[in-house]
Amino acid sequence: MDIFAPTHLLILLVIVLVIFGPSKLGDVGGALGRAIRDFKLAVNEPESVKSAPASADQAAAPIAEPKADKPA
C-alpha cells in the first residue's frame, strides 16, 4: 500500500480545505514557499559569509595585550 496514493492525497486536500478554508489556503502556500526558499538560501550560503564578523568595527579593533609590571 503506497502512502502517496491518489485517494490519500485527495482526502488530505479535502481535510486541509476544511481546516483552513479556500481563502487561507493561498496564504499558507505562499508562506510555505517563502520558508523553503529562505531555507535553501541559508543552506547554500558560502562559508565565508557565515564566518564574517558582525560589524566592521569588530574587525578593525586591535586586541590589547596586557602590560607586564616592571620589577622593583
CHARMM-style PDB file with segment names, atoms N, HN, CA, C and O in Angstrom:
ATOM      1  N   MET     1       0.851  -1.184   0.000  1.00  0.00      PROA
ATOM      2  CA  MET     1       0.000   0.000   0.000  1.00  0.00      PROA
ATOM      3  C   MET     1       0.893   1.242   0.000  1.00  0.00      PROA
ATOM      4  O   MET     1       1.747   1.411   0.871  1.00  0.00      PROA
ATOM      5  N   ASP     2       0.685   2.079  -0.964  1.00  0.00      PROA
ATOM      6  HN  ASP     2      -0.009   1.942  -1.671  1.00  0.00      PROA
ATOM      7  CA  ASP     2       1.503   3.278  -1.122  1.00  0.00      PROA
ATOM      8  C   ASP     2       0.941   4.414  -0.267  1.00  0.00      PROA
ATOM      9  O   ASP     2      -0.269   4.639  -0.238  1.00  0.00      PROA
ATOM     10  N   ILE     3       1.825   5.121   0.423  1.00  0.00      PROA
ATOM     11  HN  ILE     3       2.808   4.938   0.399  1.00  0.00      PROA
ATOM     12  CA  ILE     3       1.374   6.216   1.295  1.00  0.00      PROA
ATOM     13  C   ILE     3       0.910   7.422   0.491  1.00  0.00      PROA
ATOM     14  O   ILE     3       0.093   8.206   0.974  1.00  0.00      PROA
ATOM     15  N   PHE     4       1.424   7.585  -0.745  1.00  0.00      PROA
ATOM     16  HN  PHE     4       2.087   6.948  -1.138  1.00  0.00      PROA
ATOM     17  CA  PHE     4       1.050   8.727  -1.563  1.00  0.00      PROA
ATOM     18  C   PHE     4       0.102   8.320  -2.691  1.00  0.00      PROA
ATOM     19  O   PHE     4       0.242   8.785  -3.822  1.00  0.00      PROA
ATOM     20  N   ALA     5      -0.837   7.473  -2.388  1.00  0.00      PROA
ATOM     21  HN  ALA     5      -0.950   7.095  -1.469  1.00  0.00      PROA
ATOM     22  CA  ALA     5      -1.836   7.067  -3.380  1.00  0.00      PROA
ATOM     23  C   ALA     5      -2.730   8.270  -3.696  1.00  0.00      PROA
ATOM     24  O   ALA     5      -2.934   9.123  -2.832  1.00  0.00      PROA
ATOM     25  N   PRO     6      -3.261   8.351  -4.905  1.00  0.00      PROA
ATOM     26  CA  PRO     6      -4.113   9.498  -5.272  1.00  0.00      PROA
ATOM     27  C   PRO     6      -5.310   9.692  -4.347  1.00  0.00      PROA
ATOM     28  O   PRO     6      -5.695  10.827  -4.068  1.00  0.00      PROA
ATOM     29  N   THR     7      -5.893   8.618  -3.877  1.00  0.00      PROA
ATOM     30  HN  THR     7      -5.580   7.696  -4.104  1.00  0.00      PROA
ATOM     31  CA  THR     7      -7.040   8.774  -2.974  1.00  0.00      PROA
ATOM     32  C   THR     7      -6.612   9.377  -1.637  1.00  0.00      PROA
ATOM     33  O   THR     7      -7.345  10.174  -1.051  1.00  0.00      PROA
ATOM     34  N   HSD     8      -5.431   8.999  -1.157  1.00  0.00      PROA
ATOM     35  HN  HSD     8      -4.836   8.352  -1.633  1.00  0.00      PROA
ATOM     36  CA  HSD     8      -4.947   9.561   0.106  1.00  0.00      PROA
ATOM     37  C   HSD     8      -4.666  11.060  -0.040  1.00  0.00      PROA
ATOM     38  O   HSD     8      -4.987  11.850   0.848  1.00  0.00      PROA
ATOM     39  N   LEU     9      -4.067  11.437  -1.163  1.00  0.00      PROA
ATOM     40  HN  LEU     9      -3.806  10.795  -1.885  1.00  0.00      PROA
ATOM     41  CA  LEU     9      -3.789  12.852  -1.389  1.00  0.00      PROA
ATOM     42  C   LEU     9      -5.073  13.659  -1.518  1.00  0.00      PROA
ATOM     43  O   LEU     9      -5.136  14.794  -1.045  1.00  0.00      PROA
ATOM     44  N   LEU    10      -6.091  13.096  -2.145  1.00  0.00      PROA
ATOM     45  HN  LEU    10      -6.040  12.174  -2.529  1.00  0.00      PROA
ATOM     46  CA  LEU    10      -7.377  13.774  -2.283  1.00  0.00      PROA
ATOM     47  C   LEU    10      -8.041  13.969  -0.922  1.00  0.00      PROA
ATOM     48  O   LEU    10      -8.579  15.040  -0.639  1.00  0.00      PROA
ATOM     49  N   ILE    11      -8.003  12.955  -0.093  1.00  0.00      PROA
ATOM     50  HN  ILE    11      -7.565  12.086  -0.323  1.00  0.00      PROA
ATOM     51  CA  ILE    11      -8.579  13.065   1.252  1.00  0.00      PROA
ATOM     52  C   ILE    11      -7.811  14.109   2.070  1.00  0.00      PROA
ATOM     53  O   ILE    11      -8.415  14.898   2.796  1.00  0.00      PROA
ATOM     54  N   LEU    12      -6.488  14.111   1.952  1.00  0.00      PROA
ATOM     55  HN  LEU    12      -5.997  13.470   1.362  1.00  0.00      PROA
ATOM     56  CA  LEU    12      -5.677  15.103   2.659  1.00  0.00      PROA
ATOM     57  C   LEU    12      -6.005  16.516   2.197  1.00  0.00      PROA
ATOM     58  O   LEU    12      -6.087  17.426   3.021  1.00  0.00      PROA
ATOM     59  N   LEU    13      -6.191  16.715   0.906  1.00  0.00      PROA
ATOM     60  HN  LEU    13      -6.124  15.975   0.236  1.00  0.00      PROA
ATOM     61  CA  LEU    13      -6.543  18.030   0.371  1.00  0.00      PROA
ATOM     62  C   LEU    13      -7.897  18.492   0.900  1.00  0.00      PROA
ATOM     63  O   LEU    13      -8.058  19.665   1.239  1.00  0.00      PROA
ATOM     64  N   VAL    14      -8.864  17.593   0.973  1.00  0.00      PROA
ATOM     65  HN  VAL    14      -8.733  16.641   0.698  1.00  0.00      PROA
ATOM     66  CA  VAL    14     -10.185  17.953   1.495  1.00  0.00      PROA
ATOM     67  C   VAL    14     -10.087  18.353   2.968  1.00  0.00      PROA
ATOM     68  O   VAL    14     -10.731  19.313   3.392  1.00  0.00      PROA
ATOM     69  N   ILE    15      -9.293  17.630   3.743  1.00  0.00      PROA
ATOM     70  HN  ILE    15      -8.770  16.850   3.398  1.00  0.00      PROA
ATOM     71  CA  ILE    15      -9.132  17.956   5.163  1.00  0.00      PROA
ATOM     72  C   ILE    15      -8.481  19.327   5.327  1.00  0.00      PROA
ATOM     73  O   ILE    15      -8.899  20.117   6.174  1.00  0.00      PROA
ATOM     74  N   VAL    16      -7.459  19.610   4.518  1.00  0.00      PROA
ATOM     75  HN  VAL    16      -7.119  18.968   3.831  1.00  0.00      PROA
ATOM     76  CA  VAL    16      -6.786  20.912   4.587  1.00  0.00      PROA
ATOM     77  C   VAL    16      -7.750  22.023   4.196  1.00  0.00      PROA
ATOM     78  O   VAL    16      -7.748  23.082   4.824  1.00  0.00      PROA
ATOM     79  N   LEU    17      -8.568  21.809   3.181  1.00  0.00      PROA
ATOM     80  HN  LEU    17      -8.569  20.948   2.671  1.00  0.00      PROA
ATOM     81  CA  LEU    17      -9.554  22.813   2.792  1.00  0.00      PROA
ATOM     82  C   LEU    17     -10.569  23.081   3.898  1.00  0.00      PROA
ATOM     83  O   LEU    17     -10.966  24.227   4.109  1.00  0.00      PROA
ATOM     84  N   VAL    18     -10.989  22.039   4.602  1.00  0.00      PROA
ATOM     85  HN  VAL    18     -10.666  21.109   4.431  1.00  0.00      PROA
ATOM     86  CA  VAL    18     -11.956  22.216   5.683  1.00  0.00      PROA
ATOM     87  C   VAL    18     -11.312  22.992   6.834  1.00  0.00      PROA
ATOM     88  O   VAL    18     -11.950  23.858   7.431  1.00  0.00      PROA
ATOM     89  N   ILE    19     -10.066  22.685   7.141  1.00  0.00      PROA
ATOM     90  HN  ILE    19      -9.548  21.981   6.655  1.00  0.00      PROA
ATOM     91  CA  ILE    19      -9.412  23.334   8.282  1.00  0.00      PROA
ATOM     92  C   ILE    19      -9.098  24.799   7.975  1.00  0.00      PROA
ATOM     93  O   ILE    19      -9.440  25.679   8.765  1.00  0.00      PROA
ATOM     94  N   PHE    20      -8.452  25.073   6.839  1.00  0.00      PROA
ATOM     95  HN  PHE    20      -8.174  24.359   6.197  1.00  0.00      PROA
ATOM     96  CA  PHE    20      -8.001  26.427   6.545  1.00  0.00      PROA
ATOM     97  C   PHE    20      -8.986  27.244   5.728  1.00  0.00      PROA
ATOM     98  O   PHE    20      -8.992  28.470   5.838  1.00  0.00      PROA
ATOM     99  N   GLY    21      -9.796  26.626   4.933  1.00  0.00      PROA
ATOM    100  HN  GLY    21      -9.791  25.630   4.843  1.00  0.00      PROA
ATOM    101  CA  GLY    21     -10.702  27.352   4.054  1.00  0.00      PROA
ATOM    102  C   GLY    21      -9.991  27.768   2.784  1.00  0.00      PROA
ATOM    103  O   GLY    21      -8.765  27.887   2.770  1.00  0.00      PROA
ATOM    104  N   PRO    22     -10.739  27.990   1.720  1.00  0.00      PROA
ATOM    105  CA  PRO    22     -10.106  28.313   0.441  1.00  0.00      PROA
ATOM    106  C   PRO    22      -9.373  29.653   0.431  1.00  0.00      PROA
ATOM    107  O   PRO    22      -8.410  29.813  -0.319  1.00  0.00      PROA
ATOM    108  N   SER    23      -9.800  30.612   1.238  1.00  0.00      PROA
ATOM    109  HN  SER    23     -10.582  30.483   1.847  1.00  0.00      PROA
ATOM    110  CA  SER    23      -9.141  31.918   1.219  1.00  0.00      PROA
ATOM    111  C   SER    23      -7.773  31.864   1.896  1.00  0.00      PROA
ATOM    112  O   SER    23      -6.839  32.533   1.453  1.00  0.00      PROA
ATOM    113  N   LYS    24      -7.645  31.084   2.955  1.00  0.00      PROA
ATOM    114  HN  LYS    24      -8.403  30.541   3.315  1.00  0.00      PROA
ATOM    115  CA  LYS    24      -6.378  30.997   3.679  1.00  0.00      PROA
ATOM    116  C   LYS    24      -5.403  30.032   3.026  1.00  0.00      PROA
ATOM    117  O   LYS    24      -4.212  30.069   3.337  1.00  0.00      PROA
ATOM    118  N   LEU    25      -5.866  29.173   2.136  1.00  0.00      PROA
ATOM    119  HN  LEU    25      -6.833  29.142   1.884  1.00  0.00      PROA
ATOM    120  CA  LEU    25      -5.008  28.174   1.523  1.00  0.00      PROA
ATOM    121  C   LEU    25      -3.895  28.832   0.704  1.00  0.00      PROA
ATOM    122  O   LEU    25      -2.764  28.345   0.716  1.00  0.00      PROA
ATOM    123  N   GLY    26      -4.185  29.917   0.000  1.00  0.00      PROA
ATOM    124  HN  GLY    26      -5.103  30.312  -0.010  1.00  0.00      PROA
ATOM    125  CA  GLY    26      -3.165  30.629  -0.757  1.00  0.00      PROA
ATOM    126  C   GLY    26      -2.119  31.258   0.137  1.00  0.00      PROA
ATOM    127  O   GLY    26      -0.932  31.251  -0.190  1.00  0.00      PROA
ATOM    128  N   ASP    27      -2.552  31.804   1.271  1.00  0.00      PROA
ATOM    129  HN  ASP    27      -3.516  31.810   1.536  1.00  0.00      PROA
ATOM    130  CA  ASP    27      -1.611  32.397   2.223  1.00  0.00      PROA
ATOM    131  C   ASP    27      -0.681  31.338   2.816  1.00  0.00      PROA
ATOM    132  O   ASP    27       0.517  31.571   2.976  1.00  0.00      PROA
ATOM    133  N   VAL    28      -1.241  30.179   3.138  1.00  0.00      PROA
ATOM    134  HN  VAL    28      -2.214  29.990   3.008  1.00  0.00      PROA
ATOM    135  CA  VAL    28      -0.437  29.098   3.701  1.00  0.00      PROA
ATOM    136  C   VAL    28       0.582  28.614   2.668  1.00  0.00      PROA
ATOM    137  O   VAL    28       1.739  28.368   3.010  1.00  0.00      PROA
ATOM    138  N   GLY    29       0.169  28.478   1.423  1.00  0.00      PROA
ATOM    139  HN  GLY    29      -0.770  28.677   1.144  1.00  0.00      PROA
ATOM    140  CA  GLY    29       1.078  28.050   0.360  1.00  0.00      PROA
ATOM    141  C   GLY    29       2.191  29.057   0.128  1.00  0.00      PROA
ATOM    142  O   GLY    29       3.344  28.675  -0.069  1.00  0.00      PROA
ATOM    143  N   GLY    30       1.857  30.339   0.150  1.00  0.00      PROA
ATOM    144  HN  GLY    30       0.920  30.650   0.311  1.00  0.00      PROA
ATOM    145  CA  GLY    30       2.868  31.379  -0.028  1.00  0.00      PROA
ATOM    146  C   GLY    30       3.875  31.395   1.103  1.00  0.00      PROA
ATOM    147  O   GLY    30       5.075  31.538   0.870  1.00  0.00      PROA
ATOM    148  N   ALA    31       3.394  31.249   2.322  1.00  0.00      PROA
ATOM    149  HN  ALA    31       2.419  31.133   2.511  1.00  0.00      PROA
ATOM    150  CA  ALA    31       4.292  31.232   3.475  1.00  0.00      PROA
ATOM    151  C   ALA    31       5.201  30.010   3.434  1.00  0.00      PROA
ATOM    152  O   ALA    31       6.382  30.096   3.771  1.00  0.00      PROA
ATOM    153  N   LEU    32       4.657  28.892   3.030  1.00  0.00      PROA
ATOM    154  HN  LEU    32       3.698  28.821   2.757  1.00  0.00      PROA
ATOM    155  CA  LEU    32       5.456  27.673   2.921  1.00  0.00      PROA
ATOM    156  C   LEU    32       6.519  27.824   1.841  1.00  0.00      PROA
ATOM    157  O   LEU    32       7.657  27.393   2.028  1.00  0.00      PROA
ATOM    158  N   GLY    33       6.163  28.428   0.722  1.00  0.00      PROA
ATOM    159  HN  GLY    33       5.239  28.778   0.570  1.00  0.00      PROA
ATOM    160  CA  GLY    33       7.119  28.656  -0.351  1.00  0.00      PROA
ATOM    161  C   GLY    33       8.245  29.586   0.062  1.00  0.00      PROA
ATOM    162  O   GLY    33       9.406  29.341  -0.267  1.00  0.00      PROA
ATOM    163  N   ARG    34       7.910  30.666   0.791  1.00  0.00      PROA
ATOM    164  HN  ARG    34       6.967  30.865   1.059  1.00  0.00      PROA
ATOM    165  CA  ARG    34       8.940  31.591   1.275  1.00  0.00      PROA
ATOM    166  C   ARG    34       9.868  30.900   2.271  1.00  0.00      PROA
ATOM    167  O   ARG    34      11.078  31.124   2.257  1.00  0.00      PROA
ATOM    168  N   ALA    35       9.302  30.063   3.131  1.00  0.00      PROA
ATOM    169  HN  ALA    35       8.319  29.880   3.142  1.00  0.00      PROA
ATOM    170  CA  ALA    35      10.121  29.357   4.119  1.00  0.00      PROA
ATOM    171  C   ALA    35      11.087  28.401   3.437  1.00  0.00      PROA
ATOM    172  O   ALA    35      12.249  28.310   3.832  1.00  0.00      PROA
ATOM    173  N   ILE    36      10.628  27.694   2.430  1.00  0.00      PROA
ATOM    174  HN  ILE    36       9.683  27.768   2.108  1.00  0.00      PROA
ATOM    175  CA  ILE    36      11.501  26.768   1.707  1.00  0.00      PROA
ATOM    176  C   ILE    36      12.592  27.539   0.970  1.00  0.00      PROA
ATOM    177  O   ILE    36      13.751  27.122   0.981  1.00  0.00      PROA
ATOM    178  N   ARG    37      12.243  28.656   0.331  1.00  0.00      PROA
ATOM    179  HN  ARG    37      11.302  28.995   0.323  1.00  0.00      PROA
ATOM    180  CA  ARG    37      13.233  29.454  -0.389  1.00  0.00      PROA
ATOM    181  C   ARG    37      14.292  30.006   0.567  1.00  0.00      PROA
ATOM    182  O   ARG    37      15.481  29.961   0.251  1.00  0.00      PROA
ATOM    183  N   ASP    38      13.885  30.525   1.727  1.00  0.00      PROA
ATOM    184  HN  ASP    38      12.919  30.562   1.984  1.00  0.00      PROA
ATOM    185  CA  ASP    38      14.839  31.049   2.697  1.00  0.00      PROA
ATOM    186  C   ASP    38      15.748  29.944   3.236  1.00  0.00      PROA
ATOM    187  O   ASP    38      16.937  30.167   3.463  1.00  0.00      PROA
ATOM    188  N   PHE    39      15.185  28.759   3.438  1.00  0.00      PROA
ATOM    189  HN  PHE    39      14.219  28.578   3.254  1.00  0.00      PROA
ATOM    190  CA  PHE    39      15.981  27.634   3.917  1.00  0.00      PROA
ATOM    191  C   PHE    39      17.036  27.246   2.887  1.00  0.00      PROA
ATOM    192  O   PHE    39      18.188  26.998   3.243  1.00  0.00      PROA
ATOM    193  N   LYS    40      16.653  27.193   1.621  1.00  0.00      PROA
ATOM    194  HN  LYS    40      15.718  27.395   1.332  1.00  0.00      PROA
ATOM    195  CA  LYS    40      17.611  26.850   0.565  1.00  0.00      PROA
ATOM    196  C   LYS    40      18.714  27.892   0.461  1.00  0.00      PROA
ATOM    197  O   LYS    40      19.876  27.539   0.261  1.00  0.00      PROA
ATOM    198  N   LEU    41      18.372  29.168   0.593  1.00  0.00      PROA
ATOM    199  HN  LEU    41      17.428  29.455   0.756  1.00  0.00      PROA
ATOM    200  CA  LEU    41      19.377  30.221   0.552  1.00  0.00      PROA
ATOM    201  C   LEU    41      20.354  30.103   1.720  1.00  0.00      PROA
ATOM    202  O   LEU    41      21.555  30.309   1.550  1.00  0.00      PROA
ATOM    203  N   ALA    42      19.845  29.777   2.893  1.00  0.00      PROA
ATOM    204  HN  ALA    42      18.868  29.610   3.031  1.00  0.00      PROA
ATOM    205  CA  ALA    42      20.698  29.644   4.066  1.00  0.00      PROA
ATOM    206  C   ALA    42      21.626  28.432   3.939  1.00  0.00      PROA
ATOM    207  O   ALA    42      22.779  28.487   4.364  1.00  0.00      PROA
ATOM    208  N   VAL    43      21.136  27.361   3.368  1.00  0.00      PROA
ATOM    209  HN  VAL    43      20.199  27.316   3.023  1.00  0.00      PROA
ATOM    210  CA  VAL    43      21.953  26.168   3.212  1.00  0.00      PROA
ATOM    211  C   VAL    43      23.043  26.396   2.172  1.00  0.00      PROA
ATOM    212  O   VAL    43      24.168  25.932   2.358  1.00  0.00      PROA
ATOM    213  N   ASN    44      22.742  27.090   1.095  1.00  0.00      PROA
ATOM    214  HN  ASN    44      21.828  27.467   0.944  1.00  0.00      PROA
ATOM    215  CA  ASN    44      23.693  27.305   0.012  1.00  0.00      PROA
ATOM    216  C   ASN    44      24.575  28.529   0.214  1.00  0.00      PROA
ATOM    217  O   ASN    44      25.388  28.846  -0.653  1.00  0.00      PROA
ATOM    218  N   GLU    45      24.432  29.224   1.340  1.00  0.00      PROA
ATOM    219  HN  GLU    45      23.771  28.966   2.044  1.00  0.00      PROA
ATOM    220  CA  GLU    45      25.219  30.420   1.615  1.00  0.00      PROA
ATOM    221  C   GLU    45      26.690  30.045   1.735  1.00  0.00      PROA
ATOM    222  O   GLU    45      27.022  29.062   2.397  1.00  0.00      PROA
ATOM    223  N   PRO    46      27.580  30.815   1.103  1.00  0.00      PROA
ATOM    224  CA  PRO    46      29.012  30.497   1.185  1.00  0.00      PROA
ATOM    225  C   PRO    46      29.524  30.536   2.619  1.00  0.00      PROA
ATOM    226  O   PRO    46      29.020  31.288   3.454  1.00  0.00      PROA
ATOM    227  N   GLU    47      30.516  29.726   2.886  1.00  0.00      PROA
ATOM    228  HN  GLU    47      30.926  29.115   2.209  1.00  0.00      PROA
ATOM    229  CA  GLU    47      31.066  29.627   4.244  1.00  0.00      PROA
ATOM    230  C   GLU    47      31.723  30.929   4.680  1.00  0.00      PROA
ATOM    231  O   GLU    47      31.714  31.235   5.873  1.00  0.00      PROA
ATOM    232  N   SER    48      32.295  31.712   3.759  1.00  0.00      PROA
ATOM    233  HN  SER    48      32.302  31.463   2.790  1.00  0.00      PROA
ATOM    234  CA  SER    48      32.956  32.960   4.125  1.00  0.00      PROA
ATOM    235  C   SER    48      31.969  33.992   4.650  1.00  0.00      PROA
ATOM    236  O   SER    48      32.321  34.802   5.507  1.00  0.00      PROA
ATOM    237  N   VAL    49      30.757  33.973   4.156  1.00  0.00      PROA
ATOM    238  HN  VAL    49      30.471  33.314   3.460  1.00  0.00      PROA
ATOM    239  CA  VAL    49      29.741  34.916   4.632  1.00  0.00      PROA
ATOM    240  C   VAL    49      29.298  34.532   6.035  1.00  0.00      PROA
ATOM    241  O   VAL    49      29.027  35.409   6.856  1.00  0.00      PROA
ATOM    242  N   LYS    50      29.220  33.239   6.324  1.00  0.00      PROA
ATOM    243  HN  LYS    50      29.440  32.527   5.657  1.00  0.00      PROA
ATOM    244  CA  LYS    50      28.785  32.787   7.641  1.00  0.00      PROA
ATOM    245  C   LYS    50      29.797  33.151   8.719  1.00  0.00      PROA
ATOM    246  O   LYS    50      29.410  33.437   9.852  1.00  0.00      PROA
ATOM    247  N   SER    51      31.106  33.146   8.385  1.00  0.00      PROA
ATOM    248  HN  SER    51      31.421  32.914   7.465  1.00  0.00      PROA
ATOM    249  CA  SER    51      32.122  33.394   9.391  1.00  0.00      PROA
ATOM    250  C   SER    51      32.550  34.859   9.463  1.00  0.00      PROA
ATOM    251  O   SER    51      33.474  35.185  10.209  1.00  0.00      PROA
ATOM    252  N   ALA    52      31.910  35.740   8.716  1.00  0.00      PROA
ATOM    253  HN  ALA    52      31.159  35.475   8.110  1.00  0.00      PROA
ATOM    254  CA  ALA    52      32.250  37.158   8.725  1.00  0.00      PROA
ATOM    255  C   ALA    52      31.860  37.774  10.062  1.00  0.00      PROA
ATOM    256  O   ALA    52      30.868  37.365  10.665  1.00  0.00      PROA
ATOM    257  N   PRO    53      32.643  38.769  10.539  1.00  0.00      PROA
ATOM    258  CA  PRO    53      32.288  39.423  11.798  1.00  0.00      PROA
ATOM    259  C   PRO    53      30.969  40.184  11.675  1.00  0.00      PROA
ATOM    260  O   PRO    53      30.531  40.524  10.576  1.00  0.00      PROA
ATOM    261  N   ALA    54      30.352  40.442  12.815  1.00  0.00      PROA
ATOM    262  HN  ALA    54      30.707  40.166  13.708  1.00  0.00      PROA
ATOM    263  CA  ALA    54      29.041  41.085  12.829  1.00  0.00      PROA
ATOM    264  C   ALA    54      29.106  42.517  12.328  1.00  0.00      PROA
ATOM    265  O   ALA    54      28.180  42.979  11.661  1.00  0.00      PROA
ATOM    266  N   SER    55      30.180  43.225  12.634  1.00  0.00      PROA
ATOM    267  HN  SER    55      30.932  42.850  13.176  1.00  0.00      PROA
ATOM    268  CA  SER    55      30.302  44.606  12.177  1.00  0.00      PROA
ATOM    269  C   SER    55      31.741  44.907  11.791  1.00  0.00      PROA
ATOM    270  O   SER    55      32.657  44.177  12.171  1.00  0.00      PROA
ATOM    271  N   ALA    56      31.941  45.979  11.040  1.00  0.00      PROA
ATOM    272  HN  ALA    56      31.197  46.572  10.732  1.00  0.00      PROA
ATOM    273  CA  ALA    56      33.282  46.356  10.593  1.00  0.00      PROA
ATOM    274  C   ALA    56      34.126  46.842  11.767  1.00  0.00      PROA
ATOM    275  O   ALA    56      35.349  46.706  11.733  1.00  0.00      PROA
ATOM    276  N   ASP    57      33.508  47.405  12.799  1.00  0.00      PROA
ATOM    277  HN  ASP    57      32.514  47.516  12.825  1.00  0.00      PROA
ATOM    278  CA  ASP    57      34.255  47.896  13.950  1.00  0.00      PROA
ATOM    279  C   ASP    57      34.957  46.756  14.677  1.00  0.00      PROA
ATOM    280  O   ASP    57      36.075  46.929  15.162  1.00  0.00      PROA
ATOM    281  N   GLN    58      34.330  45.618  14.756  1.00  0.00      PROA
ATOM    282  HN  GLN    58      33.421  45.478  14.362  1.00  0.00      PROA
ATOM    283  CA  GLN    58      34.930  44.479  15.428  1.00  0.00      PROA
ATOM    284  C   GLN    58      36.132  43.958  14.657  1.00  0.00      PROA
ATOM    285  O   GLN    58      37.108  43.512  15.260  1.00  0.00      PROA
ATOM    286  N   ALA    59      36.073  44.009  13.346  1.00  0.00      PROA
ATOM    287  HN  ALA    59      35.280  44.372  12.857  1.00  0.00      PROA
ATOM    288  CA  ALA    59      37.178  43.509  12.534  1.00  0.00      PROA
ATOM    289  C   ALA    59      38.381  44.435  12.609  1.00  0.00      PROA
ATOM    290  O   ALA    59      39.514  43.958  12.545  1.00  0.00      PROA
ATOM    291  N   ALA    60      38.178  45.746  12.744  1.00  0.00      PROA
ATOM    292  HN  ALA    60      37.258  46.133  12.796  1.00  0.00      PROA
ATOM    293  CA  ALA    60      39.272  46.710  12.734  1.00  0.00      PROA
ATOM    294  C   ALA    60      39.859  46.950  14.123  1.00  0.00      PROA
ATOM    295  O   ALA    60      40.971  47.468  14.225  1.00  0.00      PROA
ATOM    296  N   ALA    61      39.166  46.599  15.171  1.00  0.00      PROA
ATOM    297  HN  ALA    61      38.262  46.179  15.087  1.00  0.00      PROA
ATOM    298  CA  ALA    61      39.629  46.883  16.526  1.00  0.00      PROA
ATOM    299  C   ALA    61      40.799  45.972  16.881  1.00  0.00      PROA
ATOM    300  O   ALA    61      40.673  44.751  16.793  1.00  0.00      PROA
ATOM    301  N   PRO    62      41.943  46.546  17.284  1.00  0.00      PROA
ATOM    302  CA  PRO    62      43.085  45.710  17.681  1.00  0.00      PROA
ATOM    303  C   PRO    62      42.826  45.080  19.039  1.00  0.00      PROA
ATOM    304  O   PRO    62      42.068  45.599  19.859  1.00  0.00      PROA
ATOM    305  N   ILE    63      43.464  43.967  19.246  1.00  0.00      PROA
ATOM    306  HN  ILE    63      44.080  43.545  18.580  1.00  0.00      PROA
ATOM    307  CA  ILE    63      43.325  43.283  20.531  1.00  0.00      PROA
ATOM    308  C   ILE    63      44.430  43.802  21.444  1.00  0.00      PROA
ATOM    309  O   ILE    63      45.611  43.698  21.110  1.00  0.00      PROA
ATOM    310  N   ALA    64      44.059  44.354  22.583  1.00  0.00      PROA
ATOM    311  HN  ALA    64      43.100  44.438  22.855  1.00  0.00      PROA
ATOM    312  CA  ALA    64      45.023  44.908  23.511  1.00  0.00      PROA
ATOM    313  C   ALA    64      45.617  43.779  24.344  1.00  0.00      PROA
ATOM    314  O   ALA    64      44.896  42.946  24.893  1.00  0.00      PROA
ATOM    315  N   GLU    65      46.973  43.769  24.428  1.00  0.00      PROA
ATOM    316  HN  GLU    65      47.558  44.446  23.981  1.00  0.00      PROA
ATOM    317  CA  GLU    65      47.639  42.768  25.230  1.00  0.00      PROA
ATOM    318  C   GLU    65      47.953  43.361  26.613  1.00  0.00      PROA
ATOM    319  O   GLU    65      48.261  44.547  26.727  1.00  0.00      PROA
ATOM    320  N   PRO    66      47.873  42.552  27.631  1.00  0.00      PROA
ATOM    321  CA  PRO    66      48.158  43.081  28.975  1.00  0.00      PROA
ATOM    322  C   PRO    66      49.635  43.450  29.091  1.00  0.00      PROA
ATOM    323  O   PRO    66      50.507  42.767  28.555  1.00  0.00      PROA
ATOM    324  N   LYS    67      49.894  44.558  29.811  1.00  0.00      PROA
ATOM    325  HN  LYS    67      49.185  45.113  30.246  1.00  0.00      PROA
ATOM    326  CA  LYS    67      51.267  45.031  30.008  1.00  0.00      PROA
ATOM    327  C   LYS    67      51.844  44.356  31.250  1.00  0.00      PROA
ATOM    328  O   LYS    67      51.166  44.183  32.262  1.00  0.00      PROA
ATOM    329  N   ALA    68      53.106  43.983  31.139  1.00  0.00      PROA
ATOM    330  HN  ALA    68      53.657  44.123  30.316  1.00  0.00      PROA
ATOM    331  CA  ALA    68      53.781  43.367  32.290  1.00  0.00      PROA
ATOM    332  C   ALA    68      54.265  44.464  33.229  1.00  0.00      PROA
ATOM    333  O   ALA    68      54.771  45.489  32.773  1.00  0.00      PROA
ATOM    334  N   ASP    69      54.115  44.259  34.529  1.00  0.00      PROA
ATOM    335  HN  ASP    69      53.704  43.426  34.899  1.00  0.00      PROA
ATOM    336  CA  ASP    69      54.609  45.222  35.532  1.00  0.00      PROA
ATOM    337  C   ASP    69      56.131  45.190  35.565  1.00  0.00      PROA
ATOM    338  O   ASP    69      56.738  44.133  35.393  1.00  0.00      PROA
ATOM    339  N   LYS    70      56.751  46.357  35.789  1.00  0.00      PROA
ATOM    340  HN  LYS    70      56.258  47.215  35.928  1.00  0.00      PROA
ATOM    341  CA  LYS    70      58.194  46.429  35.891  1.00  0.00      PROA
ATOM    342  C   LYS    70      58.620  45.908  37.261  1.00  0.00      PROA
ATOM    343  O   LYS    70      57.994  46.237  38.269  1.00  0.00      PROA
ATOM    344  N   PRO    71      59.661  45.113  37.305  1.00  0.00      PROA
ATOM    345  CA  PRO    71      60.136  44.646  38.625  1.00  0.00      PROA
ATOM    346  C   PRO    71      60.767  45.803  39.408  1.00  0.00      PROA
ATOM    347  O   PRO    71      61.412  46.668  38.817  1.00  0.00      PROA
ATOM    348  N   ALA    72      60.588  45.822  40.714  1.00  0.00      PROA
ATOM    349  HN  ALA    72      60.064  45.119  41.194  1.00  0.00      PROA
ATOM    350  CA  ALA    72      61.086  46.928  41.538  1.00  0.00      PROA
ATOM    351  C   ALA    72      62.492  46.737  41.958  1.00  0.00      PROA
ATOM    352  OT1 ALA    72      63.048  47.586  42.655  1.00  0.00      PROA
TER     353      ALA     72
END
